[in-house]
């Protein structure tokens, strides 16, 4: 089952809006309608309401196609200047930018709904058992924590609302900083969820509900972002030792609709392209004119024009070259029948590639232009269709947390917390083995105690990768500049990673330096390995590398829409 239940459209909004108008006619109660007095009674009522909180996860800027705006902000991808994502790539967004406003608003819809559930559980009329109440409250608090986590890591703070707001004046509150929201809202909510959520839910009707593992992993991520490495390592190790999760043999199962909610899935948001035929891609239940629409159109953001996509997100040269030089392990049986590593095969498709892509040989696909060296496979339907759906509909779920990320975050936590690079390499190598590339241990064995610094461009330097001795510093660089970008590319993590490490500026400048070298030497590298670039060199970092200022660009500004209605704001 792709969904827990059909979402109940506008349910919570309806029951809280009754009686808000001054017009007597509008405040008269319809005996056939749902009212606050008639709702919030049974376990069924609360689960219907809870499903609308889950439904908010499907909003485009939280889990859907608008995450493409996040993808183009760092060193994994760029875009063209005719797409609305372009200002995000250049770092020229402002408080009126659509995605800046939508993400804020969508998160607060989710918070509003979660608050309704949590507050009404305390009503004496709620006819639920103690266990039923706790089960629902734990889910609602996890979801509320997630929405606030998205806010503080996008806007560096949030306006905190934990109750049902009935007086408009109560909405006029100042923003609380990231540390305050984290300590007073996110962590307490997640700790409650961790304590009361099950390891696994039984029955198909519960597929997609959040679990103990999701809460524990998100607690670890919060601690990691706060640089509390000991606590982060403890949380991640709990998840690892639970043995609930494992890496799936086929990494591609994480980016298709053929094996969803698999053993690697920790926190996943459901979509479906089979409901509401004819509806456009990015329409979900919350659109009253598209009831039962559950699709995302993320596929159009990564698929090429020749396959019915928009080709909005374009793989960077840096990411492409990383994939090329991250050597496939010929002894790993996972690579049998493949000419590239499993990770590269799943993530991108270079122009000089002999496999099928949207049911055609890659070289026969048209549209290799504008300096694009590779198309993106992740989240497109390249594996089963010749063209993307005419309405841009896709049923590929979005995974906010998967087990591979947990392993890499644990490696980072032990590395930063205790300089234990040996343990860090062990967990990095778990991910590398499944990816089909040589493990660090294998490199070290082959090279007399060293592994390659894969983050340096062979094309630009003209020399093989330098060999480095394992240490806390070299493993840290590998984790930051090779492993996380390769494993998690186009999954919405990269910008936040660079920000929390404090290396965004240097990464943008280094990519611009490599870009300038390619511009200067284009004639000699055109249509040559490793990237086989034609027509031009993409100027993805010309602007961002020059204007980046951490105080200005690390986080989005508070949206204009919030400033206009919230008179309590005193800071931005």
N, C-alpha and C positions, 0 to 999 in steps of 0.2 A: 504494500500500500504506500502510495506517495504521500498521502496526507493522513493526519490523525483523524480528523473529521471534517465535514464541510464547515467553513467558517460562518459564523452568525453575523451577517452584515449589519454594521451600525448598531449592534445591540447595546453596547455599553453607552455609546453616545446618546441613544434614544432614551434610556432610562434616567440619565442624569440631566438631560436637557428639558424634560417636561417641567413646566411651571416657571421657565426662565423669562417668558415674555410678559410685558405689562398688559397686553391685550387679554381681556377676560375670556374671549372666545378661544384664544390659543392656549390658555391655561386650563380650560375645561378638560376633564379626564375622559378619554375614550374608553368605554367599558370593554372594548375588544382589543385594546392595545396593551403592550407590556409596560408596566410602570415600576418605579422603585419599590412600591409596596408589594407588588405581586411577584417581583423577581427576587433574586438572591435568597432563595429558600432551600433549594435541594442541591444535592451533589451534581445532578445533571445541569442545573442552572450555572453553577460555578465552573463546571468543565466547559460549557458553551462559552462562557465569558473568557476563560483561560485560553481557549482556542483562538480568540481574537487577539490575544497577546502574542501567541505564536505567529498569527497571521501577519503581525507588524514586521516580523523578521524578513518577510518577502519583499518589503519595500525596496525600490530600485537602488537607493543610495546606501542601503544597509547590507544587502546581499545580492542585488541584481546587477543589471548592466551598468549602472552608474559607478560601480566600483572601478570601471575603466578610467574614470577621472583620477583615481588613486594610482593606477598602474603606470601612468605616463609621467609621474612626478619625480622619479628617481633615475637610476642607471640601467633599468631593465628594458625600458621601452620609450618610444617617442610617438608622435602623431603628426598629422599634417595640419597646416594653418587654416584649413577650411572646416575643421571639426571643432565643436565646442570644447573639447578636451584640451585644445592647444594652449590656452592661457595657463592651464594647470601644469603643462610641461614647461612653459617658460617662466613659471612662478609669478605671473602677473594677475592673478585672481584678486578679487576684492569682495567686500561684504555684500555686494548685490549679485554675485555670481550664482547661477541657478543651483549648482550642486552644493555650494556652501549653505544656501538657504534650505534646500530640500533635506539634506542630511540632518540638520538641526531639527527641522519640523518632524521628520519621520521618527527620529529617536524619541521625541516627546510624545508622539501618538502612542508609541509602545509603552512609555513610562506612565502615561495617563491611564491606559488600559490595565497595566499591572497594578497600579495604585487602587483602582476600583476593586479588583479581586482581593487584594491584601486587606484593605480597610473593611470591606463588607464581610469578610470571614469572621470578624469580631462581633458582628451583629448577633443578638440573642435569638433572632428569628431564623438564623441559618441552621437548618436541620441536617447537619452532617456529623458524622462521628469524629472523634478527635484525630484519628488516623487519616481520615479523608481530608480534614482541614489542613493538617500538616503536609500531606502530599501535594495539595494544590498550592499552598503557601510557598513551599520550597521551590516549585517550578516558577511561580510568579516572581519570586525574589531573585532567582537566577537570571531570568529574562530582564528584570529591571536593572540588575547589576550590569548585564551586558550592554544595555542601552546607555547607561551612564559611562561605562568603559569606553564606548565608541565616542561619546561626547567629549570626555576629558582628553582623549588621545587625538581628537580632531581639532578641538577648540581650546585646549589647555585649561578647561574648567567647565562648569555647568551651573545653571540656575536649578537649585535643588527643590523638588516638590515630592513629598512622601505621603501626602494626604489627598483627599478629594477636595478640589478647589471649587467652591460654589460662589465665592465673592470675587469679582474681577480684580479688586484691589489686592487680593492675595497673590495674584500673578506678578505683581510689581515687586520683584526681588532682585537683588544684586547677584552677580555671578560669584560662585564659590570657586576657589582655586583647585587645581588638580589634586593636590595633597589632601585637602579637606574632603572633597567628594570621595576620594579613594578610601580614606580612613573611616569616614562617618557613614558612607552609604555602600560602596562597592564591596569592601571586605566583609562587613557584617552580613550583608545579603548573601554573599557567596559562602560564608561560613555556615549560615543556616541551611543553605541548599546542600552543601557538602555533608552536613550532619544527617539530613533527612531524605535525600534522594537515593534511589536504589542504584546498585551497580548496573543492573540491566532491567528493562521492563519486559514483562511477558505478554505475549499475544500480539497479533498483527495490528490491532487497533491502537496500540501504543507506540508503533514505530515513529521515531522522530522526536519523542519526548526527551528532555534533557535528563542527564544522569549524574551520578556521583563523579564519574570520570570527567565530565564536562566542567563541573563546578571546581573540582580539584585542579584540573589543568588551567582553568582561567585564574584561579588563585595563584598558581605558580607563575603565570604570565604577568599578573599584577605585581607580584614580588620581584620578578626579573626586571620589569620596567622601572621599579623603584630601587633597583640595585641592592635589594636584600637577597643576596645570592644564596645564603645558607637556607633561608626559608623557601626560596624558589626550588632549590635542589631537593629539599624534603618533600614538597608537594609533587614534583615531577617523579621522584623515585617511588612515591606511593602509587602513582598511576602505573608506572612500569612494573612494579612488583605485584600489582593486582592481577596481572596476566589476563585482563579483560581484552586488551588490545594487542594487535600485532601488525606488522607490515604485510600488506597483501602482495602476493607474488608478482602480479601485473600492476605496475604503478599507474597504468592508464585507467584502471578501475576507479581512480579517484577523480577523474575528469570526464566521465561519460555517464550515461544513464543506464548502464547495463549491470552494474553491481553496486548499487547504492546502499548506504548504511552498512558498509562492509566492516571487516575487523579493524580497519585503520581509522574509521570514522569516530571522532570524539564529539564534535558538535557540528551538525549538518542541518541545512535549511532546504526544505523540499520544494521542488517545482515539478510541473507536469505539462506536457504539450498535448495531451489527449483530451483534456477537458475543454469545454466551450469551443467547439470547432468554429473557425472564422474569426475568433478574437485575435487582435494583434498581440505581438510577443510580450510586451511588458504590461500586461493587464492582469490584475489579481483580484481576489474577492472584494477588496476594499473599494474598487470602482463599482458603484451600484449598477452601472450599465453593462458590466461584464461579469455578473455573478457566475461563480465556478471557474473563472479563468485563473489558471495557476501557473502560467508560463513565464519564463524570463527570456529576454532577447540578448543575453550576454554573447550568444553565438555570433551575432552580427558584428560585434565589436572586434572579434579576433579572426573571423573568416574573411578571405579575400573577396574582392569585387567579382572575380571570375566564378566564385562559388556562391554568390548571392549574399555575401556579407558586405560590411562597410569598410573593412580593413582599417578600423580606427586605431587600434593598438598595434604598433610596429616594433618588432624585436630590435633591440639595440645591437650595435656591432660588438660591444663589450660582452653582452650575454651570449651572442652567437659564437664568438671566438672561445669563450669559456667552454661551451658545449663541445666544440670541435676538438679542443686539446685535452679535454678530460678523458683520458684513454679508456676505451672499452677493455674489459678484462676477458681475454679469450678463453680463460679456464673456467669462467662462470657459466654454468649451464643455462642460466636465465637468458643468455644472449644467443642461444642456438637459433639459427635461421635469420639473424639480424646482422646488418652491416654497420649499425651504430649502436650505442648503448641504449638500454631501455629508456633511460631518462631523456636523452635527446630525441629518440623516436616519438616519445609521448608529448614533448614540450614544443618543439619547433620542427619546421621542414625547410631546409635550405634549398636553394635553387638547384644546385648540383647534387640531387638525391634521386635514387632510382626506384623508390617505393611508390605506392599508390597514395593519393591524396585527393579526397572527394571523388573517388572512383576513376581517377586518371593518373597516368604517370606524372610525377611532379614536373618534369621538364616540359610537358605538354600543356601545363596550366599557363594561361596568358596572364599578363598584368605584372610581370617582374619589372618594376620600373621605380622611378623616384629614389633610386639608391637603396631600395629595400633588398636585403640579402637573405631574409628568411621570413616565412609566414609562421604564425602561431597556431599550434594545434589545440592547446588547452581550451576547454569549454566550447569548442566548436563541434559540429557533428560530422567531421571529416571521415570518421571510421565507418559510417553507415549510409551516407547520402552523397548524391552528386552535387546537390545544391542545398543551401539552407532553406528552411520553410519560407514560403512567399510572404507570410505575415511576420517573419522574424521570430517565430516561436521555438523555444527549446525547453526540454524537460530536465536538463542537467542540473543536479543539485549543487548548492554552494557549500563548501566545507570551510567553516571558520577555523576549526582546529582539527588536525589529523595527527595520527600517532608519530609520523616522521618528524613533524614539528616539535612534538613533545620530546623526542629523543635529542634533537638538536638544541632545544632550549635547556635540557638537562646538561648536555655537554658544555654549553655556555656557562651555566650556573656553577658547575664544579670547577671549571677553568678560572672563572673570575673570582670565585669565592675562596679557592685554596691553591690556585696555580697548578691544579692536577691535570696536566695536559695528557698524561697517559690514559686516564679514565675518559677524558674528553674524546680522545682519538678512538677509543673503543666504541663509543656510541655514535660518533661520526661514521665510523666504518660499517656499522649496522645499516645505516642509510645508504652508504655508497655501494655496499654489496647488493642490495635490492635494486639500486639504480643501474647495475650492470657495469660499473666503472671500477677501475683498480682501487682497492682500498689503500689508505695511507700505509698500513702495515705492509702491503705488497710492494708499494713503491719503495719503502724503506729497505725491504729485503733485497730488492733488485738493484738498488742504487748505493749500497754500502752505507746505509744509515741516514739517508736523506730522502726528501720528497720534493717535487717541483712546486715552485711558486707560480701556480697557474693563473693568478690574477694579472700578471704582466703580459702585455700584448707581444706575441712573437712577431706578428706582422709589422708592428711599429718599431720594435727594437732591432729586428733583423737577426736575433740570436735565440738559441733555445732557452727554455725557462731555466732560471737560476735554480740550483738545488739548495735546499735549506735543511738545517738540522732541527729535529723536533724540539720545541721549547714552548713555554707558555705564549711567548710573543708570536712565533711562527704559526702555531696552531690557531691562535686567536685570529690572525690575519686570514688564514685559510677558512675558518668558520665564517668570518664576516664577508669576505670577498669572493669566496668560491662556493662553499657548501650551501649556505642558506640561499644565496641568489639562484643557484642551479636547481636545488630541490624545490624551492617555493616560488619560483618566478611566476609573475602574473597572478598571484593569489592574495595580493593586497597587503603584504607585510613589509615590503622593502623600505618605503619611506620612513615608517616608524622605527625600523631597525637603525637606519642611518642617523636619525634624530637622536635616539637614545644613546648611541655610541659617540655622538658628537663629531662625526666625520663627514657630514653631508657636503660641506663646502669643498673639502679636499677631493672628494669623490667626483663632484661635478667638474672641478677644474682639471683633474686628471683625464676625465673623459673628453673634455674640450681640447686638451693638448693632443691626445691621440687623434681626435677629429681633425685638428689643424694639420697634423702630419699627413693624414690621408688626403686632405684637400690639396696639399702641396705636391704629393706624390701620386695623384690619381692616375695619371697616364700609365705609370709603371705597375700599378696594382689592379687596374680595371680588368674585371673578369678573370682574376687570378685567385688561387687559393690563398688563405683559407676561406675567404668570404664571398668571392666571385661577385663583387659589387659592379653594377653597370649604371650608366647614365650620369650619376653624380654621387657626391658624398652628402649624407644627410646632416644638416646642422642642428642636431638635437640639443646641444648644450651651449650654443653661442650666447644666448641670453641668460639662461639660468646660472651659468658659471660666473657671469659678471655681476649679477645683481643680488645673488643669494646673501641674505642677512638672517642669521638664526632668530633674532628677535622679531623679525617681520614675517618670515616664511615657514618656520617650523610648524606653525599651527594656523588654521583658518581664522579669519576675524569673526567676531560675533555677527550674525547676519543682520542686514538692514531691517528685515521683517521683524526681528526680535527687538531691535532698538526702537522701532516706531511704536510698538505696543507696550513695551516694558519700561515704565518710567522709573523703575527702581534701579536700573543699571547706572553705575557710577564709573565703571571701568570697562575696558575692551580687551 
